């Protein structure tokens, strides 16, 4: 296969993945919904980073307790809605990885990180605003389980697994 950019994401526990996926199936335009719900740490690392990335993800997770995280509330994406994720330990872990790969980061990945899970995107702003209002009325912050980290090949469609690294 030809080299492809690498995406890095956090993996949720089974129940939280199902919750986010259900919201995404309900609110994401079906013709654009090619992926399960996800929390992206990096959008584009070069394929040459794969060996070092795997080593670093293994070191960051093996024998390490899962970081505490919570869905803190809905947020507007303008043409969509996401849930803000608060996870201080995951923020630190991502910052360490960003330092390690600093010369390889795209402007998007170098420009800071707003952890979130998109449940609606690429809709007209009025539709997004309506969903945001509904979610804000009913939402209560909730803990979410971060089970591990994953690296994926991005070839233009659904992501292809590269590696998985589970917390203790």
MILOMI-356806 format. One record per residue: residue in one letter; z negated, x negated, y of N, C-alpha, C, CB in turn; residue number from 1. Coordinates in steps of 0.05 Angstrom, whole numbers, plus 32768, in hexadecimal, padded with zeros to 4 digits. Last residue first. Glycine has a CB too. Example, Ala and Ser with C-alpha at 12.3 -4.5 7.8 and 13.67 -1.06 7.14 Angstrom:
BEGIN
   aa   n.up   n.east   n.north   ca.up   ca.east   ca.north   c.up   c.east   c.north   cb.up   cb.east   cb.north     i
    S   7F72     7EFF      7FD3    7F71      7EEF       7FEB   7F63     7EFE      8001    7F8E      7EE6       7FF4     2
    A   7F64     7EF8      7F8E    7F64      7F0A       7FA6   7F64     7EF8      7FBE    7F4B      7F1E       7FA7     1
// end
This chain:
BEGIN
   aa   n.up   n.east   n.north   ca.up   ca.east   ca.north   c.up   c.east   c.north   cb.up   cb.east   cb.north     i
    X   7D90     804C      800D    7D7D      804E       7FF6   7D73     806A      7FF3    7D65      803B       7FFB   168
    X   7DD5     805E      801D    7DBA      8056       8024   7DA8     8059      800C    7DAF      8066       803D   167
    X   7E14     8048      8003    7DFF      805C       8005   7DE4     804F      800D    7DFC      806A       7FEA   166
    X   7E54     8041      8013    7E3C      8031       8013   7E24     8044      8018    7E3D      801A       802A   165
    X   7E98     803E      7FFF    7E80      804F       8005   7E67     803D      8002    7E7E      8068       7FF2   164
    X   7EDC     802F      8013    7EC2      8028       8006   7EAC     803C      800F    7EBA      800C       800D   163
    X   7F0C     804C      8019    7F0D      802F       8016   7EF3     8027      8008    7F10      8021       8032   162
    X   7F2F     808A      8012    7F16      807A       800F   7F1C     805D      800B    7F06      8084       7FF7   161
    X   7F59     80A1      8044    7F58      8097       8029   7F3F     8085      8026    7F72      8088       8022   160
    X   7F5E     80DD      806B    7F54      80C2       8068   7F53     80BB      804A    7F39      80BE       8075   159
    X   7F9A     8103      8075    7F7E      8101       806C   7F77     80E4      8066    7F7A      8112       8052   158
    X   7FC7     80DC      809D    7FBE      80F6       8092   7FA1     80F5      808B    7FD0      80FD       807A   157
    X   7FCC     80A8      80B1    7FD9      80BE       80BF   7FD1     80D9      80B5    7FF6      80BB       80BD   156
    X   7FAE     8084      8094    7FCB      8082       8092   7FD9     809A      809E    7FD3      807F       8074   155
    X   7F74     8061      8094    7F81      8077       80A2   7F9F     8073      80A2    7F77      8079       80C0   154
    X   7F43     8056      8063    7F5D      804E       806E   7F68     8066      807C    7F70      8045       8057   153
    X   7EFC     8052      806F    7F14      8061       8067   7F2D     8054      8072    7F12      807E       8071   152
    X   7EB9     8049      805D    7ED0      803E       806B   7EE9     804C      805E    7ED2      801F       8068   151
    X   7E78     8066      8067    7E91      8064       8058   7EA7     8057      806A    7E9B      807F       804E   150
    X   7E32     806A      805A    7E48      8064       806C   7E61     8060      805B    7E42      8049       807D   149
    X   7E01     809D      804B    7E0D      8083       8048   7E22     807F      805E    7E19      807F       802D   148
    X   7DE4     80CB      8057    7DE2      80C0       803C   7DED     80A4      803A    7DF0      80D2       8028   147
    X   7DC0     80EA      8084    7DD5      80D5       8084   7DD2     80C6      8069    7DD3      80C2       809D   146
    X   7DAF     812C      808C    7DAC      8115       807B   7DC5     8103      807D    7DA8      811D       805D   145
    X   7D94     8149      80C6    7DAB      8146       80B4   7DA7     812C      80A5    7DC6      8147       80C3   144
    X   7D69     8178      80E4    7D6D      815E       80D8   7D86     815F      80C6    7D54      8155       80C7   143
    X   7D7B     81A0      811C    7D75      819E       80FF   7D7A     8181      80F6    7D85      81B2       80EE   142
    X   7D72     81CD      8153    7D76      81B2       8148   7D6D     81B0      812B    7D66      819D       8159   141
    X   7D91     820B      8151    7D77      81FE       8150   7D7C     81E2      8146    7D62      820E       813E   140
    X   7DBE     8239      8171    7DB8      821F       8165   7D9B     8217      8167    7DC9      820A       8172   139
    X   7DCF     8268      8189    7DC2      8269       816F   7DB8     824F      8164    7DD6      8275       815B   138
    X   7DE5     8259      81BB    7DD2      826F       81B9   7DC2     826E      819F    7DE0      828A       81BB   137
    X   7E0A     8231      81AE    7DF3      822B       81BE   7DDD     8240      81BC    7DFB      8227       81DC   136
    X   7E31     824E      8192    7E21      823B       8184   7E08     8233      8194    7E31      8221       817E   135
    X   7E47     826E      81BC    7E3B      827A       81A4   7E28     8267      8195    7E51      8283       8190   134
    X   7E5A     8246      81DF    7E45      8259       81E7   7E37     8266      81D0    7E51      826E       81F9   133
    X   7E81     822D      81BE    7E6A      821E       81C8   7E53     8230      81D0    7E73      820C       81E0   132
    X   7EA5     8258      81B8    7E96      824E       81A1   7E7E     823E      81AA    7EA8      823C       818F   131
    X   7EB7     825B      81EE    7EAB      8272       81E1   7E9A     8269      81C9    7EC0      8286       81D8   130
    X   7ECE     8229      81F6    7EB7      8231       8206   7EA8     8249      81FA    7EC0      8238       8223   129
    X   7EF9     822C      81D2    7EE4      8218       81CE   7ECB     8220      81DD    7EED      81FC       81D6   128
    X   7F17     8253      81EB    7F0D      8258       81D0   7EF6     8245      81CA    7F25      8254       81BB   127
    X   7F23     823A      821C    7F14      8253       821C   7F08     8259      8201    7F25      826A       8226   126
    X   7F43     820C      820D    7F28      8209       8217   7F17     8223      8217    7F29      81FF       8233   125
    X   7F64     8214      81CD    7F64      8218       81EA   7F47     8217      81F4    7F72      8233       81F2   124
    X   7F59     81DE      819E    7F5B      81FA       81A5   7F5D     81FD      81C3    7F44      820B       8199   123
    X   7F4C     81AB      818A    7F67      81B2       818F   7F6B     81D1      8191    7F79      81A7       817A   122
    X   7F13     81BA      815F    7F22      81A8       8171   7F3F     81B3      8174    7F23      818B       8166   121
    X   7ED3     81BF      8143    7EEA      81CD       814E   7EF9     81BA      8160    7EE2      81E8       815D   120
    X   7EAE     819C      8131    7EB2      81B4       8121   7EC9     81C5      812B    7E99      81C4       811F   119
    X   7E9E     8159      8130    7EB0      816D       813B   7EB3     8184      8128    7ECB      8160       8142   118
    X   7E63     813A      8139    7E73      8145       8124   7E84     815C      8130    7E61      8150       810C   117
    X   7E4F     80FD      815A    7E54      811A       8159   7E65     8121      8141    7E61      8124       8173   116
    X   7E38     80C9      8183    7E39      80D4       8168   7E3B     80F3      8169    7E1F      80CC       8159   115
    X   7E5A     80A6      81AD    7E4C      80C0       81AF   7E4D     80CD      8194    7E5A      80D3       81C5   114
    X   7E5D     8064      81C1    7E5E      8077       81AA   7E4D     808F      81B0    7E54      8069       8191   113
    X   7E87     8034      81E3    7E6E      8043       81DF   7E72     8058      81C9    7E65      8050       81F9   112
    X   7EB9     801B      81E2    7EB0      8029       81FA   7E96     8039      81F7    7EC5      803B       8203   111
    X   7ECF     8007      81B4    7EBE      7FF5       81C4   7EB0     8003      81DB    7ED0      7FDF       81CF   110
    X   7EED     8031      81A0    7ED6      8028       8191   7EC4     8016      81A1    7EDF      801B       8178   109
    X   7F15     8034      81C9    7F05      804C       81C1   7EEC     8044      81B2    7F16      805E       81AF   108
    X   7F2B     8000      81CA    7F1B      800A       81E1   7F0A     8022      81D9    7F2E      8011       81F8   107
    X   7F1E     7FE4      8188    7F30      7FF1       819B   7F1F     7FFA      81B3    7F3E      800A       818E   106
    X   7F02     7FA6      8172    7EFF      7FC2       8179   7F15     7FCC      818C    7EE4      7FC7       8184   105
    X   7F01     7F70      8167    7F15      7F80       8159   7F15     7F9E      8161    7F10      7F7E       813B   104
    X   7ED8     7F57      817F    7EF3      7F4F       8187   7F09     7F5F      817A    7EF6      7F32       817F   103
    X   7EAB     7F70      8165    7EB1      7F75       8181   7ECD     7F6D      8189    7E9E      7F66       8193   102
    X   7E92     7F74      8134    7EB0      7F77       8135   7EBA     7F7A      8152    7EB8      7F90       8125   101
    X   7E5D     7F6D      813F    7E69      7F5C       812B   7E88     7F5D      812D    7E60      7F64       810F   100
    X   7E53     7F96      8164    7E50      7F79       816C   7E5F     7F67      8159    7E33      7F71       816E    99
    X   7E5B     7FC1      8142    7E6C      7FBE       815A   7E6B     7FA1      8164    7E65      7FD2       8170    98
    X   7E30     7FBA      8120    7E4B      7FB8       8115   7E5F     7FB4      812C    7E53      7FD1       8105    97
    X   7E06     7FC4      8144    7E08      7FAA       8136   7E24     7FA6      812B    7DF3      7FA9       811F    96
    X   7E12     7FF9      8152    7E13      7FE4       8167   7E15     7FC8      815A    7DFA      7FE6       8179    95
    X   7E08     8012      8121    7E23      8012       812C   7E26     7FFC      8141    7E2A      802D       8137    94
    X   7DD0     800B      811F    7DE1      8000       810A   7DFE     7FFD      8114    7DE0      8011       80F1    93
    X   7DC0     8028      814C    7DBC      800B       814B   7DCE     7FFE      8136    7D9E      8006       8144    92
    X   7DD1     805B      813B    7DDB      8050       8154   7DD8     8032      8154    7DCD      805D       816D    91
    X   7DB0     8062      8110    7DCD      8060       810B   7DDB     8055      8124    7DD8      807C       8104    90
    X   7D7F     8066      8129    7D83      804F       8117   7DA1     804C      8111    7D74      8054       80FD    89
    X   7D86     8096      8149    7D82      807C       8155   7D87     8064      8143    7D66      807A       8160    88
    X   7DA9     80CA      8149    7DA1      80B8       8132   7D9D     809C      813D    7DB7      80B9       811C    87
    X   7DC2     8107      8157    7DAE      80F3       8160   7DA5     80E4      8148    7D96      8101       816F    86
    X   7DFF     8123      8162    7DEE      8119       814E   7DDC     8104      815A    7DFE      810D       8136    85
    X   7E1B     815F      817B    7E10      8144       8181   7DFD     813C      816A    7E01      8144       819D    84
    X   7E51     8181      8160    7E34      817F       8160   7E2C     8162      8166    7E27      8188       8145    83
    X   7E88     819B      8186    7E7D      8189       8172   7E5E     818C      8173    7E85      816B       8178    82
    X   7EC4     81BD      8197    7EA7      81BC       8197   7E9E     81A9      8181    7E9B      81D9       8193    81
    X   7EFE     81BC      81C3    7EF0      81BF       81AA   7ED3     81BC      81AD    7EFA      81AA       8196    80
    X   7F13     81AA      81F2    7F25      81BB       81E1   7F19     81BE      81C5    7F41      81AF       81DF    79
    X   7EDE     8198      8204    7EF3      81A2       8215   7F05     81B5      8205    7F04      818B       8220    78
    X   7EB6     818F      81E3    7ECB      817A       81E2   7EE2     8183      81F4    7ED4      8175       81C5    77
    X   7E71     819E      81EC    7E8D      81A4       81F1   7E9F     818B      81EF    7E90      81B0       820D    76
    X   7E41     81A2      81B8    7E4B      8195       81D0   7E69     819C      81D3    7E47      8176       81D0    75
    X   7E04     81B9      8199    7E21      81BA       819D   7E29     81AD      81B7    7E2B      81D7       819B    74
    X   7DCF     818E      8181    7DDA      81A4       8190   7DF8     81A3      8192    7DCD      81A6       81AB    73
    X   7DBD     8169      815D    7DAC      816E       8174   7DB7     8186      8185    7DAB      8156       8186    72
    X   7DB2     815A      811D    7DC6      8168       812D   7DB7     8173      8145    7DD5      817F       811D    71
    X   7D93     811C      8110    7D92      8139       8113   7DAA     8142      8123    7D78      8141       8121    70
    X   7D7A     80E8      80E4    7D8E      80F4       80F6   7D89     8111      80F9    7DAB      80EE       80EB    69
    X   7D63     80AB      80CD    7D5B      80C6       80D5   7D70     80D0      80E8    7D3E      80C7       80E1    68
    X   7D86     8084      809D    7D7D      8089       80B8   7D77     80A6      80BD    7D93      807F       80CC    67
    X   7D6D     8074      805C    7D80      8083       806C   7D75     8087      8089    7D87      809E       8060    66
    X   7D55     8032      804E    7D51      804F       8050   7D66     805C      8062    7D34      8056       805A    65
    X   7D79     8002      8029    7D70      800B       8044   7D6C     8029      8044    7D84      8002       805A    64
    X   7D92     7FF0      7FFC    7D74      7FEE       7FFD   7D68     7FF8      8018    7D6C      7FD2       7FF8    63
    X   7DCB     7FE8      8021    7DBF      7FE3       8006   7DA1     7FDF      800A    7DCB      7FCA       7FF9    62
    X   7DDE     7FEC      8056    7DD5      8004       8048   7DC5     7FFD      802E    7DEC      8014       8040    61
    X   7DEF     7FBD      806D    7DE2      7FD0       807F   7DD5     7FE8      8070    7DF5      7FDB       8093    60
    X   7E0A     7FA3      8044    7DF1      7F97       804E   7DE1     7FAC      805F    7DF7      7F7E       805F    59
    X   7E37     7FC5      8041    7E25      7FC2       802A   7E0A     7FB8      8033    7E31      7FAF       8015    58
    X   7E4E     7FBC      8073    7E44      7FD7       806C   7E31     7FD6      8054    7E5C      7FE9       8067    57
    X   7E5B     7F85      806E    7E47      7F8D       8082   7E3D     7FA9      807C    7E54      7F8D       809E    56
    X   7E81     7F86      8044    7E69      7F76       8042   7E53     7F80      8055    7E6F      7F58       8047    55
    X   7EA8     7FA8      805B    7E9A      7FB0       8042   7E80     7FA1      803F    7EAC      7FAC       802A    54
    X   7EB7     7F87      8087    7EAB      7FA1       808B   7E9C     7FAA      8073    7EC1      7FB6       8092    53
    X   7ECF     7F5B      806E    7EB6      7F57       807D   7EA8     7F72      8081    7EBB      7F4A       8097    52
    X   7EFC     7F76      8056    7EE8      7F67       8046   7ECE     7F63      8054    7EF3      7F4B       803E    51
    X   7F16     7F91      8085    7F0B      7F9F       806D   7EF7     7F8F      805D    7F22      7FA7       805B    50
    X   7F30     7F7B      80B0    7F13      7F7C       80B1   7F06     7F87      8097    7F0A      7F8D       80C8    49
    X   7F66     7F83      80AA    7F5C      7F69       80A4   7F3D     7F68      80A4    7F66      7F54       80B8    48
    X   7F6F     7FB6      80BF    7F6C      7FB3       80A2   7F61     7F98      809A    7F87      7FB7       8095    47
    X   7F46     7FC1      80FA    7F5E      7FB7       80ED   7F5A     7FB3      80CF    7F66      7F9C       80FA    46
    X   7F29     8001      8107    7F25      7FE4       8103   7F3E     7FDA      80F5    7F0B      7FDF       80F2    45
    X   7F1F     8039      8127    7F36      8028       8121   7F2E     800A      8120    7F4C      802C       8137    44
    X   7EF1     8057      812F    7F0A      8065       812B   7F21     8053      8122    7F12      8072       8145    43
    X   7EAF     8056      8118    7EC5      8047       8123   7EDF     8055      811C    7EC5      8029       8118    42
    X   7E8F     8082      810A    7E83      806C       8118   7E98     805A      8126    7E73      805B       8105    41
    X   7E93     80C8      8105    7EA2      80AF       8106   7E92     809A      8116    7EBE      80B4       8114    40
    X   7E81     80F5      80DB    7E74      80E8       80F2   7E80     80CC      80F3    7E54      80E7       80EE    39
    X   7EA3     8131      80C5    7E9D      8115       80C4   7E90     810B      80DE    7EB6      8104       80BE    38
    X   7EBD     8164      809A    7EAE      815D       80B2   7EA4     8140      80AE    7E95      8170       80B5    37
    X   7EFB     8153      8079    7EE1      815E       8079   7ED3     8156      8093    7ED0      8154       8060    36
    X   7F3E     815C      8095    7F27      814C       808D   7F0E     815C      808A    7F22      8136       80A1    35
    X   7F65     817C      80AB    7F6C      816B       8094   7F54     815C      8088    7F81      8158       809C    34
    X   7F71     81AD      80D0    7F59      81A5       80C3   7F5F     8196      80A9    7F47      81BD       80BD    33
    X   7F9D     81C3      80E7    7F95      81A9       80F0   7F7D     819D      80E1    7F8F      81A9       810E    32
    X   7FA1     81F6      80D3    7FB9      81E4       80D0   7FB3     81C7      80D9    7FD0      81EF       80E0    31
    X   7F71     820E      80E2    7F76      8206       80C7   7F8D     81F3      80C3    7F7B      821F       80B6    30
    X   7F49     81FA      8118    7F63      8205       8111   7F6C     81FC      80F5    7F79      81FD       8126    29
    X   7F04     8203      8109    7F1A      81F0       810E   7F34     81FD      8107    7F16      81D6       80FD    28
    X   7EDE     822A      80F9    7EE6      8228       8115   7EFD     8215      811B    7ECF      821F       8124    27
    X   7ED5     822C      80C1    7ED4      8245       80D0   7EE1     8242      80EC    7EB7      824E       80D3    26
    X   7ED7     81F6      80B2    7EEA      8209       80A6   7EEC     8223      80B7    7EE3      8210       8089    25
    X   7EAA     81E5      80D0    7EC5      81DA       80D6   7EDB     81ED      80CA    7EC8      81BE       80CA    24
    X   7E81     81FF      80B7    7E86      8204       80D3   7EA2     81FB      80DA    7E71      81F5       80E5    23
    X   7E86     81E7      8084    7E88      8204       8087   7E8E     820B      80A4    7E6E      8212       807E    22
    X   7E7B     81B1      808F    7E96      81B9       8085   7E9A     81D7      8089    7E99      81B1       8068    21
    X   7E45     81B4      809E    7E59      81AC       80B2   7E75     81B5      80A9    7E58      818D       80B6    20
    X   7E30     81C5      806B    7E2B      81D4       8084   7E41     81CE      8099    7E0F      81CE       8090    19
    X   7E40     819C      8049    7E49      81B7       8044   7E46     81C8      805D    7E3A      81C4       802D    18
    X   7E24     8171      805F    7E41      8170       805E   7E4C     818C      805A    7E4B      815D       8047    17
    X   7DF0     8183      8054    7DF9      8181       8070   7E17     817F      8072    7DEC      8169       807E    16
    X   7DEF     8180      801C    7DEA      819A       802A   7DF4     8199      8047    7DCC      81A0       8029    15
    X   7DFC     8148      8011    7E0C      815E       8007   7E08     8178      8017    7E06      8163       7FEA    14
    X   7DF6     811C      804A    7DED      8127       8031   7DFC     8140      802A    7DCE      812D       8033    13
    X   7E2F     80FA      8068    7E19      810D       8068   7E0F     8113      804C    7E20      8127       8077    12
    X   7E42     80BA      807B    7E44      80CF       8066   7E2B     80E0      8068    7E48      80C2       804A    11
    X   7E64     80A1      80B4    7E4B      80A5       80A6   7E50     80BB      8091    7E34      80AD       80B9    10
    X   7EA0     8077      80B4    7E91      8090       80BA   7E76     8090      80AB    7EA1      80A9       80B1     9
    X   7ED6     8053      80CC    7EBB      8051       80C0   7EAC     806B      80C8    7EAB      8038       80C9     8
    X   7F1A     8045      80BE    7F06      8056       80CB   7EEC     8053      80BD    7F10      8074       80CB     7
    X   7F4D     8015      80C5    7F35      801E       80B6   7F23     802F      80C9    7F25      8005       80AB     6
    X   7F95     8015      80C1    7F7B      8013       80D0   7F65     801F      80BF    7F7D      8022       80EA     5
    X   7FB6     7FF7      8089    7FB2      800E       809B   7F98     8009      80AA    7FB1      8029       808B     4
    X   7FEA     7FD6      8063    7FD0      7FD6       8072   7FCF     7FED      8085    7FCC      7FBB       8081     3
    X   800B     7FF9      802E    800C      7FEA       8047   7FF0     7FEB      8055    8021      7FF6       805A     2
    X   8000     7FEF      7FE8    8000      8000       8000   8000     7FEE      8019    7FE7      8013       8000     1
// end
